[in-house]
């Protein structure tokens, strides 16, 4: 019996270690975090490309959207120190549409919770 207890403890510890390494976030939540990280990193074209049906935008319209997002980021940098990080709090999914609830942290330590509408486009989730 004494030999079984250390083996059981080792197994339990290994199980906890393996399970802690996995992400419990859904595919749609991970996609939303990725897209907001594009915004944080200044990858405005990637952010716009993450909008559903962005491939049907004219080049002129896409360029205007990139400029608007860059202006938003600059304004938030001036007002609140910029966007610093994003974290998905949860999501609701109904078929091919979803809402992801994000917490955005700003440079001045303020936080904002937003609901980001998402839609499945083929095999991937995009912002709506």
Secondary structure by P-SEA (a helix, b strand, c coil): caaaaaaaaaaaaaaaaaaaacccccaaaaaaaaaaaaaaacaaaaaaaaccccccccaaaaaaaaaaaaaaaaaaaacccccccccccccccccccbbbbbbbbccccbbbbbbbbbbbcccccccc
